């Protein structure tokens, strides 16, 4: 959940218009005042939409996080994820349907009472150079008029919170004044903090290098020879899933981002679909793959691609929707005045506006794809469990063996790290 939100905030801060940066500098806004009046408002729209996606993918990984196997034992925590997992292991289709239904109800409730009001509220922070109507934030009770509105309770809550907001604003001004008056002390504290961080980082790096030296000086396990072929297979599988995701998320994001009335009904459906754990749908995915291929080997390959697609596509879709909705109204007005329509509008306005969000969504989507390799390349619902060659399968074998093959686990993770770093440097 955290990385998607972090990349969204980073994208927002790096795309702040230069004239706004110059205006804040000319008004002398620094420190906390600059954060409160420029950085935070600029990050709110992207942060809200990426929070929706982060919550959806948090529900997605409930099954893997509440029931997991490590060091020869299985650990379970109470929750919807473990409930769905236990129902899947027992073959209880009614239990799986009940768990998924409760999960869908929770997601719809969050969309109604939290994400829709926050999404409308975040529209007032869009970067605009022309005046536009600020949308009103509807009360959640307006969708359920039969519910009591509790006016006294709401008034009491607002009255109680208002002093806290006032104190926060005053504290921001005082903190900025203190920062300006004691810059040398603040600078020394920053240097000390940086020195402590570098010392801890150096200690961790040295310990890691010592461990790697011991690993490579000892004989490598026999399964290490399969790492290059497994890495190539996993990369091709993820690249195929990424291409399929791009093919349908870009046009759908363009339609949703430019059609507020349609997005009102489509977005909750997409949020529910994004929240459904792929591990809970594994029997359905495997059954569809067997029906489509009529052979266990191709079915396992198709299942792996579908699970990777299910993990990657939502990061792309929601980030692209946020990018389309972030197009300034004056830019759309200029495009209409110049008669840009169809392919010309896509080439000159829509696609360039999508590029920052596409990069953010692609980075997080590939990260989700690497995470999904563990469950997509080894499927335990059939006997014997079908599998496909890849890094996820090698990692599963090393983890579930008794005792666990720690050397193979480390080598597989290192191979993933090398591929991710190479993509970040050469592509993203």
Secondary structure by P-SEA (a helix, b strand, c coil): caaaaaaaaaaaaaaccaaaaaaaaaacccaaaaaaccccccaaaaaaaaaaaaaaaaaaaaaaaaccccccbbbbbccaaaaaaaaaaaccaaaaaaaaaaaaaaaaaaaacccaaaaaaacccccccbbbbccccccccccccccccaaaaaaaaaaaaaaaaaaaaaaaaaaaaaaaacaaaaaaaaaaaaaaaaaaaaaaaaaaaaaaaaaaaccccccccaaaaaaaaaaaaaaaaaaaaaacaaaaaaaaaacccccccaaaaaaaaaacccccaaaaaaaaaaaacccaaaaaaaaaaaaaaaacaaaaaaaaaaaaaaccaaaaaaaaaacccaaaaaaccccccaaaaaaaaaaaaaaaaaaaccccccccccccccccccaaaaaaaaaaccccaaaaaaaaaaaaaaaaaaaaaccc
